[in-house]
Amino acid sequence: MLVDEQVAMFLHIISHHLKNRVIKHHFNKSGETISRSFHNALNVVICLQDVLFKKAEPITANSTDPRWKWFKNCLGALDGTHIKIRAPTVDKPRYRTRKGDIATNMLGVCTPDMHFVYVLPGWEGSVADG
């Protein structure tokens, strides 16, 4: 199997939180092939984690940036947002926000130079940022 197809399967599984049997039908491969390809791609990502994932540097004590100089040793900023979605009728109460919308809550953390270092998507809309 080509590396492109293995990466496509890996990204599809990770991004959509799909099971092996769903991918098996989508790519017309056996469950064992899907599992082996997923683990191959995962092992490569783990080996390249120092290259792919950068660690945030804390704000220095002598920072001159007017926006960040007050946040000594801080790694970045954290914020959440609600994203409107369509949910099955049975799940709507879980995703209902305090304002009555059906939404999912997404939490993001970024460094002072606006690089995301952490993203947590998929919380139900009723979950608070706190």
C-alpha positions in Angstrom: 0.0 0.0 0.0 1.3 3.5 -0.8 2.4 5.8 1.9 -0.1 8.4 0.7 -3.0 6.0 1.3 -1.7 5.1 4.7 -1.4 8.8 5.7 -4.9 9.4 4.3 -6.4 6.6 6.4 -4.5 7.8 9.5 -5.7 11.4 9.1 -9.3 10.2 8.4 -9.4 8.1 11.5 -7.9 10.8 13.7 -9.9 13.7 12.3 -13.3 12.0 12.3 -12.8 9.6 15.3 -13.9 6.6 13.2 -13.7 2.9 13.9 -11.6 0.4 12.0 -14.6 -1.2 10.4 -15.8 2.1 8.9 -12.4 2.8 7.4 -12.3 -0.8 6.1 -15.4 -0.2 4.0 -14.4 3.3 2.9 -10.9 2.2 1.6 -11.8 -1.4 0.6 -9.1 -2.9 2.7 -9.1 -5.6 5.4 -9.3 -4.7 9.1 -5.8 -6.0 9.6 -4.4 -3.8 6.8 -6.1 -0.8 8.2 -4.8 -1.5 11.7 -1.2 -2.1 10.5 -1.2 1.1 8.4 -2.6 3.2 11.2 0.1 1.9 13.6 2.8 2.5 11.0 1.7 6.1 10.6 1.3 6.6 14.3 4.8 5.3 14.9 6.2 7.8 12.4 4.4 10.7 14.1 5.7 9.5 17.5 9.3 9.4 16.1 8.9 12.8 14.5 7.3 14.5 17.5 10.3 16.7 18.2 10.1 18.1 14.7 6.2 18.2 14.4 5.4 19.5 17.8 7.1 22.5 19.1 7.2 23.3 22.8 6.0 26.7 23.9 8.6 29.1 25.4 7.4 31.0 28.4 7.3 34.9 28.4 10.6 36.2 29.7 10.9 38.6 32.6 12.5 41.2 30.3 9.8 41.1 27.6 9.1 44.4 25.8 6.0 43.3 24.0 3.2 45.6 25.5 0.6 42.9 25.2 2.6 40.2 27.0 5.0 41.9 29.4 2.6 41.5 32.2 2.4 37.7 31.9 5.8 36.6 33.1 6.5 32.8 32.6 3.1 32.4 30.8 3.1 30.0 27.9 0.2 31.6 25.9 -3.4 32.4 25.9 -6.4 30.1 26.3 -9.9 30.7 25.0 -13.0 28.7 23.9 -15.7 29.2 21.4 -19.1 27.7 20.6 -19.5 26.4 17.0 -23.1 25.8 15.9 -23.7 22.2 14.7 -26.5 19.9 13.7 -27.0 17.1 16.1 -29.4 14.1 16.1 -32.6 14.8 17.9 -31.7 12.4 20.7 -28.4 14.3 21.4 -29.7 17.9 21.2 -30.2 18.3 25.0 -26.5 17.5 25.5 -25.3 20.1 22.9 -27.7 22.9 24.0 -25.9 26.0 25.2 -27.1 28.3 27.9 -28.5 30.6 25.2 -30.5 27.7 23.6 -28.3 27.1 20.6 -27.1 23.6 19.6 -23.3 23.9 19.5 -20.0 22.2 20.3 -17.4 23.9 22.5 -13.9 24.2 21.2 -11.0 25.1 23.4 -7.7 26.5 22.0 -4.3 27.5 23.4 -1.9 29.6 21.4 1.5 31.1 22.0 2.3 34.8 21.8 3.3 34.4 18.2 -0.2 32.9 17.4 0.8 29.3 17.0 -1.7 26.8 18.4 -0.1 24.5 20.9 -3.3 22.8 22.1 -6.8 22.3 20.7 -9.6 20.4 22.3 -12.7 20.1 20.0 -15.9 18.3 20.5 -17.2 19.1 24.0 -20.9 19.3 24.3 -22.3 22.8 24.1 -23.4 22.8 27.8 -19.9 22.4 29.1 -18.5 25.6 30.5 -15.1 27.0 29.7 -14.0 26.9 33.4 
